Each structure stands twice: as C-alpha cells, then as structure tokens.
Amino acid sequence: MSFPETALLGALAGFTIFLGLPAGRIAVIGNRARVALAMFAVGVLSFLFVDIFEHAFGIVEGPVEALGEGTGGVAEPLGYVALVAAGFVAGTAGLATLERWLRPQAPSMPPIAGGAVDTLTAEDARRLEAASDPRGRALRAGLTIAAAIGLHNFAEGLAIGVSASTGEIALATVLIIGFALHNATEGFGIIGPLGDVRPSWAWLCLAGLIGGGPVFLGTLVGYNVSSVPLELAFYGLAGGAILYVIGEVWTGMRRYGHRVLGLWMLSAGFLIGLLTDLVVVYGGG
C-alpha cells in the first residue's frame, strides 16, 4: 500500500468520529436523557481504557517473559514499564494539576460586619465557577475528552501506518475498517457530558479534529517511523487521560440521580465499544 493511499485511508478512519458529533446539536431535555447520554459515553471510554492497556501490556509482556526465561535483560522491561507509568501519571495527575493551574483563583468573600476577609476553599471555588459558567465548563470538559480520545487514536493510527509500511495490506485494511467503526462511537463520548448545552458547529468541528485528527497523524508517523517506546508512552498517556475524564464525568452526573439508568447505559456503551473492536480482532489486529 502506497504512502498516499495509506494517508487517505487513515484520514477516512479518523473522519468517522464526526458521525456521532452532530447529535450534540439536538436539544436534550430532562435529567434522564442527560444521564443516559453521559453514561453511555463513560461506557465507551471505559472500553477504550481496557483496550489501551491490553495493547500496552501485550508489548511489555514480551521482554518480561524473555527475562523470566533467562534470554533477556532487565533494562528493557523496566524501561517499558517506566514509559507506561510516566505517561499514565501525566494523563491523570498531570491533567488534574494543569486544570488547577488554569482554573481562576478562588475569589475572596467580602468582610462580614467589619470582620476579617474570608477566602473560599478550592471546592467552593469550583462549585461557584460551575454555577456561574455552566456552558463554558461543559464545553471545556468536552474538549478534554476529545484530547484524551485523540491520544488513543494516535496509537491506532500508528498501528495502521506500521501495518501498511510492512506490506501487511490485508491487516491494514481491516484495521482501518475496524477503527472507522470504533471511532464513530467516540463522537458520543465527546458530547455526552455536555448535557443540555448546545455546542456550535465550529466547536463540533474543533472537537472532531482534536479527537479524530490524530488517527491521520499517527498513520503518517507509523508509516515512516516504527517506535515501540513512542507507542508505549502514548498508550500510558491516553489511558491516564481517559481515566481522568471518566472520573470527571461520573462525578458530574451523580447529582442528577438515575443511577440504575446510568449503569445500564454504561454497560451499553462498553458493549458497543467491544463489538466494534471485534472487527479489528477478526482481522488479527
């Protein structure tokens, strides 16, 4: 498969994320619908988390098994584990720290009856921000999810590019089809936490580029560069970022109730992710 053909097919695989995004323009009324869509997104993201570390552990297990059999050294498996761990920490604690830095400083409470000035706690400031700018917070959460999915999709693009460059055309084709089907569900993961916030078409395009564009970029990199450490680092970063996003969405939805409905939709999202991934497994990816 030539480089232009691979690049075009990689772009098509990433473009399918736009199929689910227009649903964000549909007015969502009621807390039940809000919880259902958000928890479906959590289900999709949960499957992505499992899928990411399945691939990462598959790479790490080889050197570990060689070490156990006495045919390999300790440096390679330790280095691989360190890469995954560093990426994971950057995706969880790193994102949380970055969000804290970017969040406006806690405002001061006015003096009460001439008393000393009191200061809001971090949790109070967060609630105040959410109450004063719910639309902005929801849109930022959606873009954060898009970025986490984009990191995952970059690793998918690497797999497509490497398969095509090594002449495994059948595998590359099945990977492209499987990832295209899989990415179509990821659009719901981005718009799920928006609730009743209706994003603009420009925001949807930006979110789609952030989430789906890395498939194309990963395809270009994978076709020209084969780097196991790079792939592992992105797996760790993507897994950590997705876990962080799952926690944020779950926390945000708890206040709306409908726990049983949410768990049913979470299960549905996970199963949809699993079924779409079976196409890749069928092709040996």
Helices and strands as residue ranges (DSSP letters): H 3-15, G 16-19, G 21-25, H 31-68, H 75-89, I 90-94, H 95-102, H 122-132, H 134-165, H 169-191, G 192-194, H 201-224, H 228-254, H 259-282
